[in-house]
Amino acid sequence: MALLRVTALTGLSVIVGSAVTALLCVGPRQLSRATNDLGHRARDVAPYLAAALGLLAVKQLTQGYRIRISRALDWHITDELYAIEGEFVTALQRATPDATLELFSAAYMLGFAVLLVAGPAVYFLAREGGQRHLKELLVAYMVNYAVGTLCYTLFVGYGPRKYLDSVDGLLYQFYPETQELTAAVASNTNVFPSPHASLSVAVAAVAWRSRRRFPRWTWIAGALAATVVYSTMYLGIHWATDVLAGAVLGAGSAAVGARIVTRAERRAPGEGPDRLDGPTSEPEPTPGDD
């Protein structure tokens, strides 16, 4: 029952947060126009969305097999992670004010989900240029899941809260009900690289590429991503090494997404690629002001 309540609360928070973000970043006029063109927009991104959902489904369906492979390989890397950075997370927890615990707990559980959902929503509803960035983001998600799943299968690692007595599992002390939800969607050995860091940085990287058309979203995505990344260490869930590897994966996946979409759009018959960020011959409306 607790899992159902936490899931419902998280889902509602994500929906509200994403809707408010889209309204703020796109603007009511563009949102109104988007309702007249939903079919065309959906058809345009359908192949990318179908591929992303298909990969996610395969990931879920093969979870049992991957766990058995991981146990058979038995490549534990937690000692190596500790050897690299030692007591860094312990020092980080001690240096961070206790008053921020609620902020970083909310960022980890809710801010991360809003970041992943709001990005596609903003790009899908935008009048011009958004479809291109949405495709890049979906490809970045796929690269993250593919590389991350491979790493979680090969390597068995545990976060600092499970390895060091000096590190507290602050999230589950503050909000114990969330432990059921996190256990339902991910294994506690999904440590290297940090999925929260990799996906957050991927969203922020695509947002940076779209900064001239979506300046408000760039600032929001950057702030949320930075807070989520910090929270993974402060809450004792990930090592700094996990976060660094996740950041590299996130930035790399965004670059790969841009390259793949560019090539795919060039090959599309009768269609040229959407205009990218950069100087244009016509002035553009400020997002959210119309």
Disulfide bonds with the S-S distance in Angstrom:
none
